[in-house]
Amino acid sequence: MPSQTRRTVLATWILANAACGDMVRNVIGYPAWGAMVLATFVWVAVELVLLRVRLWRLPVPLVAFAALALVSTAWAISPLWSLVGTLILVGTMASAVLVASLPYRTILDVAHWVMQGLVAGSLLFELWVALVLRRPLFPLWADYPADVSAELHWSSGAILAGGRISGLMGNANLLGMVALFALIIAGCRAAARIDRLWPLWMALPLLTQALTRSATVLFATAMVAVLAFLVIAWVRWRGAVFYRIFGVAIAAGLVCVGLIVGGWEHVTEFLGRDADMTGRFDIWERVIALGLTSPVVGVGYLGYWIPWVPPFDSLGELHGMVYLQAHDVWLDVFMQLGIVGVLVWGAIQYRAVSNSLGALYRAAPGSHALNAIPLLLWVALFVQGLAESRPWIEIGMLFLTIFAIGPLRRQIAPRAPRTEALVLPR
């Protein structure tokens, strides 16, 4: 198999597993999932050696974040599991380097088909549970009593009854974000006139978002739509006209924020949520309290909240359910890596958005639609990070690392194929 084809296959495997890690764990359990991830990281390491990757050329914020996570094992609450979490972080970053070494159009094609495949597969999966299984489906690796909370269902099979769906991911919010990623890529590809079936590729994610009814994804989609409008305005009307449009958009945004804050109870009632954001305020309070025990460097990197490691096995407990995240990526970073970690995480965000804006600004005529994808995906992840911790693990960390690498990819992997001129110039 040619090296380029082999790396494309590996990139497809990486993106698919990073986007639906919960599904894999639901099927085979944590031990087998860990072995699969380790095997994938070994394959990635071999490919990076063949590409002669220069790790010392990686952006400083990425290297600093990985180094801080590794050093934090010295004072971590659970040093062993902190080391495991750090290895997963480093492996995720290495996987992102491998994906970033591919031509940009190849990355877009892989991401497009993976996200659309997961969206379509999720809808078929929910229909199968509803029509064939006709009962809630639980993760296959564990036994659950019949009367367990619906939140532990892999799928409740409620798609035809008007209930929320969780899809292959087993989580409505994660499925909604995958649908948003698919929608962003499909919309930009449609604007670039790449896909003839673009109405289908946009309809599937929109339908999925409607069925997940995720408030987080709803806000993220709204922010992406606003930014997409500004990008279109910038391309068509640069100069004074664009700045006036930008000013009006900012003013309108501030008014909307004010209305939301002022009528918070009505907003949450309309969305079918509690005023405390489904218990997030309680979790935030506990996370901040734990972080303040070591505010400068945190209590040690873990990444995933491993369900058998105290105090994370009960830190997110609400109404008998244990949530394994802080429900805010910035608070999670603060708790685990302290103020230093927050500063480094902010530097990664700055690097990612700078590269994304640069790719859009330097785009060749007619290529702005495709070059806008990194920026729109970054905004989606940033908004998700305000209510979820997912952006710093799995698909979120993978995308963020790719955006932070940006135009340095040829310097990092000298044997990588040359990128098309339309994006990420050297």
C-alpha positions in Angstrom: 0.0 0.0 0.0 1.5 3.4 -1.0 2.5 5.5 2.0 0.1 8.3 1.2 -2.9 5.9 1.0 -1.7 4.2 4.2 -1.6 7.5 6.1 -5.0 8.5 4.8 -6.5 5.2 6.1 -4.9 5.8 9.4 -6.2 9.4 9.6 -9.7 8.1 8.8 -9.4 5.6 11.7 -8.1 8.3 14.0 -10.8 10.8 13.3 -13.6 8.2 13.5 -12.4 6.8 16.9 -11.7 10.3 18.3 -15.3 11.4 17.3 -17.0 8.3 18.8 -14.8 7.1 21.6 -17.9 6.6 23.9 -19.3 4.2 21.3 -16.2 2.1 21.3 -16.1 2.0 25.1 -19.8 1.1 25.1 -19.1 -1.9 22.9 -15.8 -3.3 24.2 -15.2 -1.6 27.6 -12.3 0.4 28.9 -9.5 -2.2 28.9 -10.0 -3.3 25.3 -10.5 0.4 24.3 -7.2 1.2 26.0 -5.4 -1.6 24.1 -6.9 -0.4 20.8 -5.8 3.2 21.5 -2.2 2.0 22.4 -2.0 0.0 19.2 -3.2 3.1 17.2 -0.5 5.3 18.9 2.2 2.7 18.0 1.1 2.8 14.4 1.1 6.6 14.5 4.6 6.6 16.0 5.9 4.4 13.1 4.4 6.7 10.5 5.9 9.8 12.2 9.3 8.2 12.1 8.9 7.5 8.4 7.9 11.1 7.9 11.0 12.2 9.8 8.9 14.4 12.0 10.7 17.2 13.8 9.0 17.4 17.2 11.2 20.3 18.3 9.4 22.4 15.6 6.0 22.0 17.1 4.4 25.2 18.4 5.7 26.1 21.9 2.2 26.2 23.6 1.5 22.6 22.5 4.9 21.4 23.8 4.5 23.4 27.0 1.0 21.9 27.6 2.2 18.4 27.2 5.3 19.0 29.4 3.2 20.6 32.1 0.8 17.6 32.1 3.8 15.2 32.4 5.5 17.2 35.2 2.2 17.4 37.1 2.3 13.6 37.7 4.8 14.5 40.4 2.1 16.1 42.6 -1.0 14.6 41.1 -3.8 13.1 43.2 -3.3 9.8 41.4 0.2 9.8 39.8 -0.2 6.5 37.9 -3.5 7.5 36.3 -2.1 11.0 35.7 0.7 9.4 33.7 -1.8 7.3 31.7 -3.8 10.5 31.0 -0.6 12.3 29.9 0.3 9.4 27.5 -3.2 9.7 26.0 -2.7 13.4 25.6 0.7 13.0 23.9 -0.7 10.2 21.7 -3.6 12.5 20.7 -1.2 15.3 19.8 1.0 12.9 17.8 -2.1 11.6 15.9 -3.0 15.2 15.1 0.5 15.8 13.7 0.0 12.7 11.5 -3.4 14.0 10.2 -2.0 17.5 9.7 0.8 16.0 7.5 -1.8 15.1 4.8 -2.8 17.6 2.1 -5.6 19.9 3.2 -8.1 18.7 0.7 -7.5 15.1 1.9 -8.1 16.1 5.5 -11.3 17.8 4.5 -12.5 14.8 2.5 -11.7 12.4 5.4 -13.4 14.7 8.0 -16.4 15.1 5.7 -17.0 11.4 5.2 -16.3 10.5 8.8 -18.7 13.1 10.3 -21.4 12.4 7.7 -21.0 8.6 8.2 -21.4 9.0 12.0 -24.5 11.2 11.6 -26.1 8.8 9.1 -25.1 5.8 11.2 -26.5 7.4 14.3 -29.9 7.9 12.7 -30.0 4.3 11.4 -28.9 3.1 14.8 -31.7 4.9 16.6 -34.2 3.6 14.1 -32.9 0.0 14.7 -33.3 0.4 18.4 -36.8 1.8 18.1 -38.1 -0.6 15.4 -36.2 -3.8 15.9 -34.9 -3.9 19.5 -37.9 -2.0 20.9 -36.3 -1.4 24.3 -33.6 0.8 25.7 -30.1 -0.4 24.8 -27.3 -0.3 27.5 -23.5 -0.4 27.0 -22.7 -4.0 26.0 -19.7 -4.4 28.4 -21.7 -4.1 31.7 -24.9 -5.4 33.2 -27.5 -2.8 34.2 -30.7 -3.3 36.1 -33.9 -2.7 34.1 -35.0 0.2 36.2 -31.7 2.2 35.9 -31.8 5.9 35.0 -32.4 6.7 31.3 -29.2 8.8 31.3 -27.2 5.5 31.4 -28.9 4.2 28.3 -26.8 3.9 25.2 -30.0 4.6 23.3 -33.5 5.0 24.7 -35.0 4.2 21.3 -37.2 7.2 21.5 -36.6 8.6 18.0 -40.1 7.9 16.8 -41.7 9.0 20.0 -40.2 12.5 19.9 -37.5 11.9 22.5 -33.9 13.1 22.4 -31.5 10.8 20.5 -27.9 9.9 21.5 -26.9 8.1 18.4 -23.8 6.0 18.1 -22.0 8.2 20.6 -24.5 7.5 23.4 -24.6 11.1 24.2 -27.0 13.8 22.7 -24.5 16.6 23.2 -21.6 14.7 21.5 -23.9 13.7 18.6 -25.0 17.2 18.2 -21.4 18.5 18.0 -20.5 15.9 15.4 -23.5 17.0 13.5 -22.4 20.6 13.7 -18.9 19.6 12.5 -20.5 17.8 9.6 -22.8 20.8 8.9 -19.8 23.3 8.8 -17.8 21.2 6.4 -20.8 20.4 4.2 -21.8 24.1 4.1 -18.3 25.3 3.1 -17.9 22.5 0.5 -21.3 23.5 -0.9 -20.2 27.1 -1.1 -17.1 25.9 -2.9 -19.3 23.9 -5.3 -17.6 20.6 -4.5 -20.5 18.4 -3.7 -23.5 17.8 -6.0 -25.5 16.2 -3.2 -24.8 19.1 -0.8 -28.6 19.4 0.2 -28.4 15.9 1.6 -25.1 16.5 3.4 -26.6 19.6 5.0 -30.1 18.1 5.7 -28.7 15.1 7.7 -26.8 17.2 10.3 -29.7 19.6 10.6 -32.1 16.8 11.2 -29.8 15.3 13.8 -29.4 18.5 15.6 -33.1 18.9 15.9 -33.4 15.4 17.3 -30.7 15.8 19.9 -32.1 19.1 21.2 -28.8 20.1 22.8 -28.8 23.6 24.2 -24.9 23.7 24.0 -25.0 22.8 20.3 -27.8 25.3 19.6 -25.7 28.2 21.0 -22.6 26.9 19.2 -24.5 26.7 15.9 -25.8 30.2 16.4 -22.3 31.5 16.9 -21.0 29.7 13.9 -23.8 31.1 11.8 -23.0 34.7 12.9 -19.3 34.1 12.1 -20.1 32.6 8.7 -22.2 35.7 7.9 -19.2 38.0 8.9 -16.9 35.9 6.8 -19.2 36.3 3.8 -19.5 40.1 4.5 -15.7 40.4 4.7 -15.2 38.6 1.4 -17.8 40.7 -0.4 -17.5 44.1 1.3 -14.1 44.8 2.7 -13.2 48.1 4.2 -15.6 50.6 5.8 -18.7 48.6 4.8 -17.5 45.5 6.5 -16.6 47.4 9.7 -20.0 48.9 9.8 -21.6 45.4 9.5 -19.2 44.1 12.1 -20.1 46.9 14.5 -23.8 46.2 14.0 -23.3 42.5 14.6 -21.3 43.1 17.8 -24.0 45.5 19.1 -26.8 43.0 18.3 -24.8 40.3 20.0 -24.4 42.3 23.2 -28.1 43.1 23.2 -28.9 39.4 22.8 -26.5 38.5 25.6 -28.2 41.0 27.8 -31.7 39.7 27.0 -30.6 36.1 27.7 -29.0 37.1 31.0 -32.0 39.2 32.0 -34.5 36.5 31.0 -32.5 33.5 32.0 -35.3 31.6 33.6 -37.5 32.0 30.5 -34.7 31.0 28.2 -34.0 27.8 30.1 -37.7 27.0 30.3 -38.0 27.4 26.5 -35.0 25.1 26.0 -36.4 22.5 28.5 -33.5 23.0 30.9 -33.1 23.9 34.6 -32.1 27.5 35.5 -28.8 26.0 37.0 -28.0 24.5 33.5 -28.8 21.0 34.5 -26.8 21.1 37.7 -23.7 22.6 36.2 -23.5 25.3 38.8 -23.1 22.7 41.5 -20.4 20.9 39.6 -18.5 24.1 38.9 -18.6 25.0 42.6 -17.0 21.7 43.5 -14.4 21.9 40.7 -13.4 25.4 41.7 -13.1 24.3 45.4 -10.8 21.4 44.5 -8.8 23.6 42.1 -8.2 26.2 44.9 -6.4 23.6 47.0 -3.6 24.0 44.4 -4.4 27.2 42.4 -1.0 27.7 40.7 -0.3 24.2 39.2 -3.5 22.3 39.9 -4.1 18.9 41.4 -2.5 17.0 38.5 -3.4 16.3 34.9 -5.9 13.5 34.2 -7.8 14.6 31.1 -10.7 12.1 31.2 -12.2 11.8 34.7 -11.6 8.1 35.2 -14.7 6.7 37.0 -12.7 4.6 39.5 -10.2 7.3 40.6 -11.3 9.4 43.7 -12.3 12.1 44.0 -13.4 12.2 40.4 -15.6 9.2 40.9 -18.0 11.4 42.9 -17.0 15.0 42.1 -19.7 15.3 39.4 -22.4 13.5 41.2 -25.9 14.9 40.8 -29.2 13.2 41.7 -27.6 9.8 41.8 -25.7 10.2 38.5 -22.0 10.7 38.2 -20.8 13.1 35.4 -17.2 12.6 34.5 -16.3 16.2 33.5 -16.3 19.7 34.8 -18.8 20.8 32.1 -16.4 23.7 31.4 -13.1 23.1 29.7 -11.5 26.2 31.3 -12.5 25.1 34.8 -11.3 21.6 34.1 -7.9 23.0 33.0 -7.7 25.2 36.1 -8.5 22.3 38.5 -6.0 19.9 36.9 -3.2 22.3 35.9 -3.9 25.5 37.8 -3.4 29.1 36.6 -0.3 28.1 34.7 -2.3 25.5 32.7 -5.0 28.1 32.0 -2.4 30.5 30.6 -0.8 27.8 28.4 -4.3 26.6 27.2 -5.1 30.2 26.3 -1.9 30.3 24.3 -2.9 27.2 22.4 -6.3 28.8 21.6 -4.6 32.0 20.5 -2.3 30.1 18.2 -5.1 28.1 16.7 -7.4 31.0 16.0 -4.4 33.1 14.6 -3.6 30.3 12.1 -7.2 29.9 11.2 -7.6 33.6 10.6 -4.3 33.7 8.7 -5.4 30.9 6.4 -8.6 32.8 5.6 -6.9 36.1 5.1 -4.2 34.6 2.7 -6.7 32.5 0.8 -6.6 32.6 -3.0 -9.6 34.0 -4.8 -12.4 31.5 -4.8 -11.0 29.4 -2.0 -12.4 31.4 1.0 -15.1 28.9 1.7 -12.8 26.0 2.2 -10.3 28.1 4.1 -13.0 29.3 6.5 -13.6 25.7 7.8 -10.8 25.8 10.5 -12.1 29.1 11.9 -15.7 27.9 12.0 -14.7 24.6 13.7 -12.6 26.5 16.2 -15.5 28.7 17.2 -17.8 25.6 17.6 -15.2 24.1 19.9 -14.7 27.3 21.8 -18.4 27.7 22.5 -18.7 24.0 23.4 -15.9 24.4 25.9 -18.0 26.9 27.9 -20.4 24.2 28.9 -18.5 21.0 28.2 -15.0 19.7 28.9 -14.8 17.7 25.6 -12.7 20.2 23.6 -9.5 19.1 25.4 -9.9 15.4 24.8 -10.5 13.2 21.7 -11.8 15.0 18.6 -11.7 18.4 20.2 -8.0 18.1 21.1 -7.3 16.6 17.7 -8.8 19.5 15.8 -7.2 22.1 18.2 -3.7 20.6 17.7 -4.2 20.6 13.9 -5.2 24.3 13.9 -2.3 25.2 16.2 0.2 23.5 13.9 -1.3 25.3 10.9 1.2 26.4 8.2 4.2 24.8 10.1 3.2 21.3 8.9 5.8 21.2 6.1 8.5 22.3 8.6 7.5 19.7 11.1 7.1 16.8 8.6 9.5 17.4 5.7 8.4 14.3 3.9 4.7 15.3 4.0 3.1 16.0 0.5 3.0 19.6 -0.5 -0.3 21.4 0.4 -2.4 22.9 -2.3 -1.8 26.6 -2.7 -5.4 27.4 -1.7 -4.8 26.9 2.0 -2.3 27.2 4.8 0.6 28.6 2.8 4.0 27.9 4.2 
